[in-house]
Amino acid sequence: MKALVYHGPGQKAWEEKPNPIIKEPTDAIVKILKTTICGTDLHIMKGDLPEITSGRIIGHEGVGIVEEMGSSVSSFKKGDHVIISCITSCGKCEYCKKGMYSHCTDGGWILGNLIDGTQAEYVRIPHADNSLYPIPAGADEEALVMLSDILPTGFECGVLNGQVKPGDVIAIIGAGPVGMAALLTSQFYTPAEIIVIDMDDNRLAVAKTFGATHTINSSDGKAVEQVKKLTNGRGVDVAIEAVGISATFEMCEEIIGAGGHIANIGVHGKSVTLHMETLWSKNITITTRLVDTVTTPMLLKTVQSKKIEPKKLITHRFKLSQIMEAYDTFGNAAKEKALKVILTNE
């Protein structure tokens, strides 16, 4: 089969790899129908996740068709259409029983990380019964790719961890796909104002169409000042960091109001400064999280009922064989006006 293979920082290739095979009775082999590129994949390409070794097929999102199952797989059969969760869960360990699938002792975020991932024609899914979700008949597969990762990530790591409440003023720093997912799902809780901050005017314009009440271009260095002005100097109730760099996390520290929540979503490859000298007395809660995907079934229902329409996040479409071009587009998002790309295995 063909697959996108990581060969170290800044190096990748679309090349031949052996087809995956069943290794454990709980495995399934899935033929990829549609996949995508995640901001985390760009972090991998920059070398921010050194545990990912050369030769790894990356990618952790997608929908597909079950081709083969191990003898212990009971929830799926050959030919079933499925959503691939970015998180693999055994469902039996201490962490899984707490709903912390991301820390499963025999899973977690392993696809495209510790084992080969979804940017390929076929992928092996461990613990298939707990790590795949059936696609309802007639569902839009492109929209459901967003359920692999970005929708539950934005919702769980940003909105739920941030404890967004009715009437809150919230700020989302980073208007990429995950930031947009937080924007969409935060509206379940009817915040009074949603401020979206980014350096890309196109993404800010899109954020307005998705429900942002205010947008701020931070490229002039005055974003903090503008947030303080919008909030009469109080700061925001919830600050969601959706980029993964020091500057944006520190911006959250500057704009958070007393009693507020800073919810980190971004993948940080370098340390950030924690300004305890200004935070210690403000009753601030800071949360971090890997997505657990426990909300995927609920989010699937909201997508099916059109309460949210994640397909609107898709800006570019490619054949899977055009993945190198797709990476160039996604990696130059501002220039290409890209949010989410869809890769179709034809």
Sequence and secondary structure as in RCSB ss.txt:
>XXXX:A:sequence
MKALVYHGPGQKAWEEKPNPIIKEPTDAIVKILKTTICGTDLHIMKGDLPEITSGRIIGHEGVGIVEEMGSSVSS
FKKGDHVIISCITSCGKCEYCKKGMYSHCTDGGWILGNLIDGTQAEYVRIPHADNSLYPIPAGADEEALVMLSDI
LPTGFECGVLNGQVKPGDVIAIIGAGPVGMAALLTSQFYTPAEIIVIDMDDNRLAVAKTFGATHTINSSDGKAVE
QVKKLTNGRGVDVAIEAVGISATFEMCEEIIGAGGHIANIGVHGKSVTLHMETLWSKNITITTRLVDTVTTPMLL
KTVQSKKIEPKKLITHRFKLSQIMEAYDTFGNAAKEKALKVILTNE
>XXXX:A:secstr
 EEEEE STT EEEEE       STT EEEEEEEE   HHHHHHHHTS TTS TTEE    EEEEEEEE TT  S
  TT EEEE SSB  S SHHHHTT GGG TT BS BTTTB  SSBSEEEESSHHHHEEE  TT  HHHHHTTTTH
HHHIIIIIIITTT  TT EEEEE  SHHHHHHHHHHGGG  SEEEEEES HHHHHHHHHTT SEEEEGGGS HHH
HHHHHTTTS EEEEEE S SHHHHHHHHHHEEEEEEEEE S  SS     HHHHTTTT EEE      TTHHHHH
HHHHTTSS GGGGEEEEEEGGGHHHHHHHHHTHHHHT SEEEEE  
